[in-house]
Amino acid sequence: MAAGKEAKISKNYYGGIEKMLFLYYPKCSTCQKAKKWLDANHISYEERHIVEENPTYEELKQWYENGDLPLKKFFNTSGMLYKEQKLKDKLPDMSEEEQLRLLATNGMLVK
């Protein structure tokens, strides 16, 4: 693991509990509701604007490999960018790596 990655992980620990990373888009009503719920339930989180600092390829790969969701669930299929790029037709022919790299190019592609 790279030194920078270790430092980032250790900064996220408070009292033995990892602080959750909350990726959000301020204009998204679902994100606004989620943030209110987290605050109301006193859940600590690190906030990150998904467009200003979109997830990296490495982060996306780790989340995908550690989770149980199909990669398609990572895509914002209702977003304009997804539709403009006609990804519904392109994704089936792309490898997992190509899809992860595409997701890392623009936070608006990520759900």
N, CA, C and O atoms as CSV, one atom per row, in Angstrom:
chain,resi,resn,atom,element,x,y,z
A,1,MET,N,N,0.846,-1.174,0.000
A,1,MET,CA,C,0.000,0.000,0.000
A,1,MET,C,C,0.891,1.237,0.000
A,1,MET,O,O,1.896,1.273,0.711
A,2,ALA,N,N,0.541,2.235,-0.776
A,2,ALA,CA,C,1.327,3.459,-0.879
A,2,ALA,C,C,1.251,4.249,0.416
A,2,ALA,O,O,0.257,4.191,1.140
A,3,ALA,N,N,2.319,4.988,0.697
A,3,ALA,CA,C,2.374,5.761,1.934
A,3,ALA,C,C,1.218,6.748,2.032
A,3,ALA,O,O,0.636,6.916,3.104
A,4,GLY,N,N,0.883,7.397,0.933
A,4,GLY,CA,C,-0.221,8.351,0.933
A,4,GLY,C,C,-1.542,7.700,1.287
A,4,GLY,O,O,-2.367,8.294,1.981
A,5,LYS,N,N,-1.741,6.495,0.819
A,5,LYS,CA,C,-2.982,5.770,1.092
A,5,LYS,C,C,-3.075,5.414,2.577
A,5,LYS,O,O,-4.139,5.529,3.184
A,6,GLU,N,N,-1.950,4.981,3.156
A,6,GLU,CA,C,-1.940,4.646,4.576
A,6,GLU,C,C,-2.297,5.865,5.414
A,6,GLU,O,O,-3.061,5.764,6.374
A,7,ALA,N,N,-1.741,7.018,5.046
A,7,ALA,CA,C,-2.006,8.236,5.799
A,7,ALA,C,C,-3.483,8.606,5.720
A,7,ALA,O,O,-4.078,9.016,6.717
A,8,LYS,N,N,-4.063,8.465,4.557
A,8,LYS,CA,C,-5.469,8.810,4.387
A,8,LYS,C,C,-6.354,7.899,5.229
A,8,LYS,O,O,-7.301,8.363,5.865
A,9,ILE,N,N,-6.050,6.614,5.234
A,9,ILE,CA,C,-6.850,5.670,6.007
A,9,ILE,C,C,-6.730,5.968,7.499
A,9,ILE,O,O,-7.736,5.975,8.209
A,10,SER,N,N,-5.523,6.212,7.978
A,10,SER,CA,C,-5.346,6.445,9.408
A,10,SER,C,C,-6.029,7.733,9.852
A,10,SER,O,O,-6.474,7.818,10.997
A,11,LYS,N,N,-6.126,8.739,8.985
A,11,LYS,CA,C,-6.802,9.983,9.334
A,11,LYS,C,C,-8.303,9.775,9.513
A,11,LYS,O,O,-8.962,10.564,10.190
A,12,ASN,N,N,-8.841,8.724,8.914
A,12,ASN,CA,C,-10.273,8.492,8.968
A,12,ASN,C,C,-10.716,7.713,10.201
A,12,ASN,O,O,-11.905,7.425,10.339
A,13,TYR,N,N,-9.822,7.373,11.079
A,13,TYR,CA,C,-10.183,6.607,12.256
A,13,TYR,C,C,-10.337,7.516,13.471
A,13,TYR,O,O,-9.454,8.316,13.778
A,14,TYR,N,N,-11.461,7.383,14.150
A,14,TYR,CA,C,-11.739,8.139,15.362
A,14,TYR,C,C,-12.241,7.148,16.393
A,14,TYR,O,O,-13.325,6.583,16.248
A,15,GLY,N,N,-11.461,6.942,17.419
A,15,GLY,CA,C,-11.863,6.024,18.470
A,15,GLY,C,C,-12.096,4.609,17.980
A,15,GLY,O,O,-12.955,3.905,18.511
A,16,GLY,N,N,-11.341,4.180,16.972
A,16,GLY,CA,C,-11.459,2.824,16.466
A,16,GLY,C,C,-12.555,2.629,15.431
A,16,GLY,O,O,-12.692,1.539,14.876
A,17,ILE,N,N,-13.331,3.664,15.165
A,17,ILE,CA,C,-14.406,3.554,14.181
A,17,ILE,C,C,-14.030,4.385,12.963
A,17,ILE,O,O,-13.709,5.568,13.081
A,18,GLU,N,N,-14.071,3.758,11.791
A,18,GLU,CA,C,-13.728,4.476,10.571
A,18,GLU,C,C,-14.830,5.466,10.232
A,18,GLU,O,O,-16.016,5.141,10.275
A,19,LYS,N,N,-14.418,6.673,9.897
A,19,LYS,CA,C,-15.354,7.712,9.492
A,19,LYS,C,C,-15.815,7.418,8.067
A,19,LYS,O,O,-14.997,7.153,7.186
A,20,MET,N,N,-17.101,7.467,7.850
A,20,MET,CA,C,-17.678,7.163,6.550
A,20,MET,C,C,-17.378,8.280,5.553
A,20,MET,O,O,-17.364,9.459,5.909
A,21,LEU,N,N,-17.140,7.898,4.311
A,21,LEU,CA,C,-16.955,8.862,3.233
A,21,LEU,C,C,-18.308,9.074,2.575
A,21,LEU,O,O,-18.912,8.132,2.061
A,22,PHE,N,N,-18.782,10.318,2.593
A,22,PHE,CA,C,-20.072,10.664,2.002
A,22,PHE,C,C,-19.826,11.478,0.746
A,22,PHE,O,O,-19.478,12.656,0.814
A,23,LEU,N,N,-20.012,10.838,-0.406
A,23,LEU,CA,C,-19.879,11.513,-1.691
A,23,LEU,C,C,-21.228,12.132,-2.020
A,23,LEU,O,O,-22.260,11.466,-1.942
A,24,TYR,N,N,-21.218,13.407,-2.386
A,24,TYR,CA,C,-22.500,14.049,-2.630
A,24,TYR,C,C,-22.426,15.068,-3.763
A,24,TYR,O,O,-21.352,15.545,-4.129
A,25,TYR,N,N,-23.584,15.382,-4.296
A,25,TYR,CA,C,-23.756,16.450,-5.270
A,25,TYR,C,C,-24.808,17.369,-4.656
A,25,TYR,O,O,-25.950,16.947,-4.473
A,26,PRO,N,N,-24.457,18.609,-4.334
A,26,PRO,CA,C,-25.355,19.489,-3.579
A,26,PRO,C,C,-26.747,19.688,-4.183
A,26,PRO,O,O,-27.702,19.915,-3.440
A,27,LYS,N,N,-26.887,19.609,-5.491
A,27,LYS,CA,C,-28.187,19.837,-6.129
A,27,LYS,C,C,-29.056,18.578,-6.163
A,27,LYS,O,O,-30.208,18.628,-6.594
A,28,CYS,N,N,-28.513,17.469,-5.717
A,28,CYS,CA,C,-29.226,16.190,-5.738
A,28,CYS,C,C,-30.124,16.078,-4.500
A,28,CYS,O,O,-29.638,16.141,-3.371
A,29,SER,N,N,-31.425,15.913,-4.714
A,29,SER,CA,C,-32.352,15.830,-3.584
A,29,SER,C,C,-32.115,14.570,-2.747
A,29,SER,O,O,-32.290,14.601,-1.529
A,30,THR,N,N,-31.725,13.477,-3.376
A,30,THR,CA,C,-31.424,12.250,-2.633
A,30,THR,C,C,-30.216,12.463,-1.727
A,30,THR,O,O,-30.203,11.999,-0.587
A,31,CYS,N,N,-29.205,13.161,-2.230
A,31,CYS,CA,C,-28.017,13.468,-1.426
A,31,CYS,C,C,-28.382,14.364,-0.243
A,31,CYS,O,O,-27.886,14.166,0.866
A,32,GLN,N,N,-29.245,15.344,-0.480
A,32,GLN,CA,C,-29.678,16.250,0.585
A,32,GLN,C,C,-30.408,15.481,1.678
A,32,GLN,O,O,-30.184,15.718,2.865
A,33,LYS,N,N,-31.283,14.558,1.279
A,33,LYS,CA,C,-32.019,13.741,2.250
A,33,LYS,C,C,-31.076,12.837,3.030
A,33,LYS,O,O,-31.218,12.679,4.243
A,34,ALA,N,N,-30.116,12.245,2.333
A,34,ALA,CA,C,-29.157,11.356,2.999
A,34,ALA,C,C,-28.328,12.127,4.020
A,34,ALA,O,O,-28.089,11.644,5.127
A,35,LYS,N,N,-27.894,13.321,3.645
A,35,LYS,CA,C,-27.090,14.144,4.558
A,35,LYS,C,C,-27.900,14.512,5.803
A,35,LYS,O,O,-27.381,14.455,6.917
A,36,LYS,N,N,-29.159,14.886,5.620
A,36,LYS,CA,C,-30.026,15.209,6.763
A,36,LYS,C,C,-30.188,13.995,7.675
A,36,LYS,O,O,-30.166,14.126,8.899
A,37,TRP,N,N,-30.351,12.811,7.075
A,37,TRP,CA,C,-30.514,11.593,7.862
A,37,TRP,C,C,-29.247,11.291,8.664
A,37,TRP,O,O,-29.319,10.960,9.847
A,38,LEU,N,N,-28.088,11.407,8.013
A,38,LEU,CA,C,-26.822,11.162,8.711
A,38,LEU,C,C,-26.665,12.119,9.887
A,38,LEU,O,O,-26.293,11.709,10.986
A,39,ASP,N,N,-26.951,13.398,9.645
A,39,ASP,CA,C,-26.836,14.398,10.707
A,39,ASP,C,C,-27.825,14.123,11.837
A,39,ASP,O,O,-27.462,14.201,13.011
A,40,ALA,N,N,-29.064,13.805,11.494
A,40,ALA,CA,C,-30.094,13.537,12.501
A,40,ALA,C,C,-29.753,12.318,13.352
A,40,ALA,O,O,-30.146,12.237,14.515
A,41,ASN,N,N,-29.022,11.375,12.769
A,41,ASN,CA,C,-28.640,10.157,13.489
A,41,ASN,C,C,-27.226,10.224,14.047
A,41,ASN,O,O,-26.673,9.214,14.484
A,42,HIS,N,N,-26.644,11.421,14.029
A,42,HIS,CA,C,-25.319,11.683,14.607
A,42,HIS,C,C,-24.254,10.728,14.071
A,42,HIS,O,O,-23.417,10.222,14.818
A,43,ILE,N,N,-24.307,10.497,12.774
A,43,ILE,CA,C,-23.322,9.633,12.129
A,43,ILE,C,C,-22.225,10.515,11.555
A,43,ILE,O,O,-22.484,11.402,10.742
A,44,SER,N,N,-21.015,10.261,11.983
A,44,SER,CA,C,-19.864,11.048,11.556
A,44,SER,C,C,-19.457,10.659,10.142
A,44,SER,O,O,-19.436,9.477,9.798
A,45,TYR,N,N,-19.134,11.652,9.329
A,45,TYR,CA,C,-18.740,11.371,7.953
A,45,TYR,C,C,-17.787,12.431,7.431
A,45,TYR,O,O,-17.750,13.564,7.910
A,46,GLU,N,N,-17.024,12.025,6.442
A,46,GLU,CA,C,-16.168,12.942,5.696
A,46,GLU,C,C,-16.925,13.266,4.415
A,46,GLU,O,O,-17.281,12.368,3.652
A,47,GLU,N,N,-17.167,14.541,4.187
A,47,GLU,CA,C,-17.959,14.986,3.045
A,47,GLU,C,C,-17.058,15.293,1.852
A,47,GLU,O,O,-16.024,15.944,1.997
A,48,ARG,N,N,-17.460,14.817,0.665
A,48,ARG,CA,C,-16.680,15.094,-0.542
A,48,ARG,C,C,-17.607,15.344,-1.729
A,48,ARG,O,O,-18.446,14.507,-2.064
A,49,HIS,N,N,-17.445,16.493,-2.351
A,49,HIS,CA,C,-18.234,16.882,-3.531
A,49,HIS,C,C,-17.818,15.981,-4.689
A,49,HIS,O,O,-16.655,15.986,-5.093
A,50,ILE,N,N,-18.750,15.216,-5.217
A,50,ILE,CA,C,-18.441,14.177,-6.199
A,50,ILE,C,C,-17.970,14.727,-7.544
A,50,ILE,O,O,-17.289,14.026,-8.293
A,51,VAL,N,N,-18.324,15.975,-7.859
A,51,VAL,CA,C,-17.896,16.567,-9.125
A,51,VAL,C,C,-16.535,17.239,-8.971
A,51,VAL,O,O,-15.666,17.106,-9.833
A,52,GLU,N,N,-16.358,17.961,-7.868
A,52,GLU,CA,C,-15.091,18.658,-7.640
A,52,GLU,C,C,-13.949,17.693,-7.362
A,52,GLU,O,O,-12.803,17.953,-7.730
A,53,GLU,N,N,-14.264,16.581,-6.712
A,53,GLU,CA,C,-13.249,15.564,-6.402
A,53,GLU,C,C,-13.870,14.181,-6.615
A,53,GLU,O,O,-14.241,13.490,-5.666
A,54,ASN,N,N,-13.969,13.801,-7.897
A,54,ASN,CA,C,-14.616,12.526,-8.205
A,54,ASN,C,C,-13.777,11.347,-7.710
A,54,ASN,O,O,-12.564,11.471,-7.538
A,55,PRO,N,N,-14.425,10.210,-7.483
A,55,PRO,CA,C,-13.699,9.029,-7.019
A,55,PRO,C,C,-12.610,8.619,-8.011
A,55,PRO,O,O,-12.779,8.734,-9.225
A,56,THR,N,N,-11.512,8.149,-7.477
A,56,THR,CA,C,-10.405,7.696,-8.318
A,56,THR,C,C,-10.673,6.273,-8.798
A,56,THR,O,O,-11.538,5.573,-8.272
A,57,TYR,N,N,-9.925,5.873,-9.788
A,57,TYR,CA,C,-10.011,4.498,-10.284
A,57,TYR,C,C,-9.745,3.520,-9.137
A,57,TYR,O,O,-10.454,2.526,-8.980
A,58,GLU,N,N,-8.717,3.813,-8.339
A,58,GLU,CA,C,-8.343,2.919,-7.240
A,58,GLU,C,C,-9.470,2.799,-6.217
A,58,GLU,O,O,-9.770,1.700,-5.749
A,59,GLU,N,N,-10.092,3.923,-5.870
A,59,GLU,CA,C,-11.205,3.884,-4.919
A,59,GLU,C,C,-12.368,3.064,-5.482
A,59,GLU,O,O,-12.908,2.189,-4.804
A,60,LEU,N,N,-12.740,3.354,-6.711
A,60,LEU,CA,C,-13.855,2.643,-7.336
A,60,LEU,C,C,-13.589,1.143,-7.412
A,60,LEU,O,O,-14.477,0.330,-7.153
A,61,LYS,N,N,-12.372,0.791,-7.765
A,61,LYS,CA,C,-12.007,-0.627,-7.860
A,61,LYS,C,C,-12.126,-1.300,-6.493
A,61,LYS,O,O,-12.658,-2.404,-6.383
A,62,GLN,N,N,-11.630,-0.633,-5.462
A,62,GLN,CA,C,-11.701,-1.191,-4.106
A,62,GLN,C,C,-13.158,-1.348,-3.662
A,62,GLN,O,O,-13.525,-2.390,-3.119
A,63,TRP,N,N,-13.979,-0.343,-3.882
A,63,TRP,CA,C,-15.387,-0.415,-3.488
A,63,TRP,C,C,-16.098,-1.541,-4.229
A,63,TRP,O,O,-16.898,-2.270,-3.644
A,64,TYR,N,N,-15.804,-1.676,-5.500
A,64,TYR,CA,C,-16.433,-2.723,-6.310
A,64,TYR,C,C,-16.005,-4.110,-5.827
A,64,TYR,O,O,-16.840,-4.996,-5.645
A,65,GLU,N,N,-14.707,-4.286,-5.623
A,65,GLU,CA,C,-14.191,-5.593,-5.200
A,65,GLU,C,C,-14.629,-5.961,-3.790
A,65,GLU,O,O,-14.808,-7.143,-3.496
A,66,ASN,N,N,-14.805,-4.984,-2.914
A,66,ASN,CA,C,-15.192,-5.253,-1.532
A,66,ASN,C,C,-16.706,-5.345,-1.341
A,66,ASN,O,O,-17.179,-5.756,-0.281
A,67,GLY,N,N,-17.452,-4.965,-2.357
A,67,GLY,CA,C,-18.906,-4.982,-2.258
A,67,GLY,C,C,-19.504,-6.178,-2.968
A,67,GLY,O,O,-18.794,-7.066,-3.439
A,68,ASP,N,N,-20.819,-6.182,-3.036
A,68,ASP,CA,C,-21.499,-7.285,-3.716
A,68,ASP,C,C,-22.456,-6.784,-4.802
A,68,ASP,O,O,-23.344,-7.513,-5.243
A,69,LEU,N,N,-22.265,-5.537,-5.224
A,69,LEU,CA,C,-23.113,-4.971,-6.273
A,69,LEU,C,C,-22.504,-5.176,-7.649
A,69,LEU,O,O,-21.282,-5.161,-7.796
A,70,PRO,N,N,-23.340,-5.365,-8.653
A,70,PRO,CA,C,-22.804,-5.411,-10.019
A,70,PRO,C,C,-22.278,-4.023,-10.389
A,70,PRO,O,O,-22.776,-3.012,-9.895
A,71,LEU,N,N,-21.293,-3.983,-11.240
A,71,LEU,CA,C,-20.647,-2.726,-11.606
A,71,LEU,C,C,-21.638,-1.732,-12.218
A,71,LEU,O,O,-21.475,-0.523,-12.058
A,72,LYS,N,N,-22.635,-2.217,-12.897
A,72,LYS,CA,C,-23.628,-1.321,-13.505
A,72,LYS,C,C,-24.311,-0.448,-12.456
A,72,LYS,O,O,-24.719,0.672,-12.761
A,73,LYS,N,N,-24.439,-0.942,-11.231
A,73,LYS,CA,C,-25.078,-0.182,-10.154
A,73,LYS,C,C,-24.266,1.048,-9.754
A,73,LYS,O,O,-24.793,1.943,-9.093
A,74,PHE,N,N,-23.003,1.106,-10.140
A,74,PHE,CA,C,-22.154,2.251,-9.832
A,74,PHE,C,C,-22.440,3.427,-10.770
A,74,PHE,O,O,-22.053,4.560,-10.483
A,75,PHE,N,N,-23.110,3.159,-11.874
A,75,PHE,CA,C,-23.387,4.191,-12.872
A,75,PHE,C,C,-24.695,4.915,-12.577
A,75,PHE,O,O,-25.692,4.299,-12.200
A,76,ASN,N,N,-24.671,6.228,-12.754
A,76,ASN,CA,C,-25.859,7.061,-12.627
A,76,ASN,C,C,-26.637,6.961,-13.939
A,76,ASN,O,O,-26.514,7.817,-14.814
A,77,THR,N,N,-27.426,5.919,-14.058
A,77,THR,CA,C,-28.109,5.621,-15.323
A,77,THR,C,C,-29.185,6.637,-15.680
A,77,THR,O,O,-29.630,6.682,-16.827
A,78,SER,N,N,-29.610,7.447,-14.725
A,78,SER,CA,C,-30.610,8.471,-15.027
A,78,SER,C,C,-29.971,9.823,-15.331
A,78,SER,O,O,-30.670,10.786,-15.646
A,79,GLY,N,N,-28.650,9.897,-15.237
A,79,GLY,CA,C,-27.951,11.156,-15.475
A,79,GLY,C,C,-27.825,11.522,-16.944
A,79,GLY,O,O,-27.826,10.659,-17.822
A,80,MET,N,N,-27.718,12.819,-17.190
A,80,MET,CA,C,-27.595,13.309,-18.569
A,80,MET,C,C,-26.335,12.797,-19.249
A,80,MET,O,O,-26.366,12.423,-20.421
A,81,LEU,N,N,-25.231,12.779,-18.519
A,81,LEU,CA,C,-23.960,12.355,-19.104
A,81,LEU,C,C,-24.019,10.894,-19.553
A,81,LEU,O,O,-23.523,10.546,-20.625
A,82,TYR,N,N,-24.624,10.050,-18.732
A,82,TYR,CA,C,-24.800,8.629,-19.071
A,82,TYR,C,C,-25.589,8.496,-20.373
A,82,TYR,O,O,-25.241,7.707,-21.252
A,83,LYS,N,N,-26.645,9.278,-20.474
A,83,LYS,CA,C,-27.504,9.218,-21.664
A,83,LYS,C,C,-26.813,9.822,-22.882
A,83,LYS,O,O,-26.890,9.271,-23.980
A,84,GLU,N,N,-26.131,10.964,-22.688
A,84,GLU,CA,C,-25.434,11.617,-23.802
A,84,GLU,C,C,-24.376,10.706,-24.417
A,84,GLU,O,O,-24.188,10.689,-25.633
A,85,GLN,N,N,-23.685,9.947,-23.559
A,85,GLN,CA,C,-22.624,9.061,-24.042
A,85,GLN,C,C,-23.161,7.702,-24.500
A,85,GLN,O,O,-22.397,6.833,-24.923
A,86,LYS,N,N,-24.477,7.531,-24.411
A,86,LYS,CA,C,-25.130,6.280,-24.836
A,86,LYS,C,C,-24.490,5.048,-24.178
A,86,LYS,O,O,-24.228,4.033,-24.823
A,87,LEU,N,N,-24.251,5.184,-22.873
A,87,LEU,CA,C,-23.553,4.122,-22.146
A,87,LEU,C,C,-24.389,2.855,-21.995
A,87,LEU,O,O,-23.839,1.769,-21.812
A,88,LYS,N,N,-25.691,2.981,-22.069
A,88,LYS,CA,C,-26.543,1.786,-21.994
A,88,LYS,C,C,-26.129,0.781,-23.070
A,88,LYS,O,O,-26.128,-0.427,-22.835
A,89,ASP,N,N,-25.782,1.289,-24.241
A,89,ASP,CA,C,-25.382,0.425,-25.353
A,89,ASP,C,C,-23.907,0.045,-25.304
A,89,ASP,O,O,-23.523,-1.010,-25.807
A,90,LYS,N,N,-23.076,0.898,-24.701
A,90,LYS,CA,C,-21.626,0.684,-24.717
A,90,LYS,C,C,-21.118,-0.202,-23.577
A,90,LYS,O,O,-20.176,-0.973,-23.763
A,91,LEU,N,N,-21.738,-0.092,-22.399
A,91,LEU,CA,C,-21.229,-0.817,-21.226
A,91,LEU,C,C,-21.124,-2.327,-21.412
A,91,LEU,O,O,-20.135,-2.915,-20.972
A,92,PRO,N,N,-22.093,-2.978,-22.040
A,92,PRO,CA,C,-21.988,-4.438,-22.185
A,92,PRO,C,C,-20.730,-4.902,-22.929
A,92,PRO,O,O,-20.264,-6.022,-22.722
A,93,ASP,N,N,-20.189,-4.052,-23.782
A,93,ASP,CA,C,-18.995,-4.415,-24.550
A,93,ASP,C,C,-17.697,-3.963,-23.887
A,93,ASP,O,O,-16.613,-4.205,-24.418
A,94,MET,N,N,-17.799,-3.311,-22.736
A,94,MET,CA,C,-16.610,-2.808,-22.044
A,94,MET,C,C,-16.181,-3.774,-20.946
A,94,MET,O,O,-17.017,-4.419,-20.313
A,95,SER,N,N,-14.875,-3.867,-20.727
A,95,SER,CA,C,-14.353,-4.687,-19.630
A,95,SER,C,C,-14.625,-3.971,-18.304
A,95,SER,O,O,-14.959,-2.786,-18.288
A,96,GLU,N,N,-14.480,-4.696,-17.199
A,96,GLU,CA,C,-14.647,-4.081,-15.882
A,96,GLU,C,C,-13.654,-2.942,-15.706
A,96,GLU,O,O,-14.012,-1.878,-15.199
A,97,GLU,N,N,-12.415,-3.156,-16.120
A,97,GLU,CA,C,-11.403,-2.108,-15.975
A,97,GLU,C,C,-11.785,-0.868,-16.776
A,97,GLU,O,O,-11.649,0.252,-16.284
A,98,GLU,N,N,-12.256,-1.055,-17.988
A,98,GLU,CA,C,-12.675,0.086,-18.816
A,98,GLU,C,C,-13.837,0.838,-18.162
A,98,GLU,O,O,-13.879,2.068,-18.189
A,99,GLN,N,N,-14.762,0.104,-17.585
A,99,GLN,CA,C,-15.899,0.739,-16.913
A,99,GLN,C,C,-15.443,1.525,-15.685
A,99,GLN,O,O,-15.889,2.651,-15.463
A,100,LEU,N,N,-14.560,0.936,-14.894
A,100,LEU,CA,C,-14.046,1.627,-13.709
A,100,LEU,C,C,-13.271,2.882,-14.101
A,100,LEU,O,O,-13.408,3.926,-13.463
A,101,ARG,N,N,-12.471,2.780,-15.135
A,101,ARG,CA,C,-11.712,3.948,-15.608
A,101,ARG,C,C,-12.651,5.039,-16.123
A,101,ARG,O,O,-12.402,6.225,-15.910
A,102,LEU,N,N,-13.715,4.644,-16.789
A,102,LEU,CA,C,-14.705,5.611,-17.266
A,102,LEU,C,C,-15.384,6.308,-16.086
A,102,LEU,O,O,-15.533,7.530,-16.092
A,103,LEU,N,N,-15.790,5.547,-15.087
A,103,LEU,CA,C,-16.408,6.129,-13.893
A,103,LEU,C,C,-15.493,7.158,-13.231
A,103,LEU,O,O,-15.960,8.173,-12.715
A,104,ALA,N,N,-14.198,6.892,-13.249
A,104,ALA,CA,C,-13.229,7.778,-12.597
A,104,ALA,C,C,-13.011,9.084,-13.359
A,104,ALA,O,O,-12.369,9.996,-12.840
A,105,THR,N,N,-13.534,9.187,-14.575
A,105,THR,CA,C,-13.315,10.403,-15.367
A,105,THR,C,C,-14.255,11.535,-14.992
A,105,THR,O,O,-13.933,12.701,-15.217
A,106,ASN,N,N,-15.421,11.211,-14.421
A,106,ASN,CA,C,-16.399,12.254,-14.135
A,106,ASN,C,C,-17.347,11.782,-13.037
A,106,ASN,O,O,-18.024,10.765,-13.181
A,107,GLY,N,N,-17.386,12.527,-11.947
A,107,GLY,CA,C,-18.237,12.168,-10.819
A,107,GLY,C,C,-19.720,12.102,-11.152
A,107,GLY,O,O,-20.482,11.437,-10.449
A,108,MET,N,N,-20.143,12.787,-12.222
A,108,MET,CA,C,-21.560,12.765,-12.593
A,108,MET,C,C,-21.980,11.423,-13.196
A,108,MET,O,O,-23.171,11.167,-13.370
A,109,LEU,N,N,-21.021,10.579,-13.509
A,109,LEU,CA,C,-21.343,9.227,-13.986
A,109,LEU,C,C,-21.621,8.277,-12.827
A,109,LEU,O,O,-22.231,7.224,-13.012
A,110,VAL,N,N,-21.171,8.651,-11.633
A,110,VAL,CA,C,-21.241,7.769,-10.464
A,110,VAL,C,C,-22.550,7.973,-9.715
A,110,VAL,O,O,-22.982,9.103,-9.484
A,111,LYS,N,N,-23.173,6.863,-9.341
A,111,LYS,CA,C,-24.424,6.917,-8.569
A,111,LYS,C,C,-24.105,6.904,-7.097
A,111,LYS,O,O,-25.014,6.944,-6.268
